[in-house]
């Protein structure tokens, strides 16, 4: 064994001297000797075989950030309705005044005054309370690289949930029912404000029909109204596949190139909204004017606080109170599609 080690050392020394004297001349010889030397050392137990166990010491780059899953994070509908601001109370009223009709012709000079009647309505929008909280145990703080409490991830997620609830409240108010303040009358959308599904999708014909209804009701841009139309992914696919809409140069540029319906066309501002109700195979969307729905906020409060009653865990919570109601049936059109 000692003799083998001495031989090995001698060979290495000879190689070093040869390379130092004339590297270019001995380069090819050195490569051959390297192979011979490696084989010699392996046969005499001086070289360990290549080992895969080094991979057990490879380090892992742990993620130090939290990222929210794909979700709607901002309210898309709040800016499309009449915001009544902060509401004090369990509900708020929505007052409406009917049409006065036309002036009556005056055929009698100095005659008695003839009074006319005009309809007054007062509707009651009920406030609803909402709440959600995420806990984090104190013992978990030192065990995670990304703290969702101090990093704001829990609160950001709660804010997104709050904004989605705002949109849902507005959507449900637009298509739902609302009672009068005295509770004697319930207002629902009449059949004249509903475009049935007809076993078809959200077609150009339905969009045109909705626009006609607003015009007939004097509830369109001619009376200073801003009109909106909600759509989901199913409606998006149907509209993009409708050649009667996408054949025009403008529509092709607006839709096909961008792949979105968002924007203003055919008289409506198109708003993406994935939470349209679905009954069996039928979706229900709505077209509406900005003054059609009133929205109110009772309170909003996001908090991060300790919980002594839960072993001092830290809690991120969001509480809110919202209410909404339809002001007029003439300003909302329900469109069903499959």
Secondary structure, DSSP 8 states (H G I E B T S, - for coil): -HHHHHHHHHHHHHHHHHHHHHHHHHHHHHHHHHHHHHHHHHHTT-S----SGGGGG------------S---S-SSGGGSEEEEE--SSEEEEEEE----------STT---------EEEEEEE-EEEEEEEEE-HHHHTT-SS-TTTTSHHHHHHHHHHHHHHHHHHHHHHHS-EEETTSS-EE---GGGEE--TT--S-HHHHHHHHHHHHHTT-SGGGT--EEEEE-HHHHHHHHT-HHHHSSHHHIIIIITT----EEETTEEEEE-S--EEETTEEEEEEEEGGGEEEEEEEEEEEEEEEGGGTTEEEEEEEEEEEEEES-GGGEEEEEE-
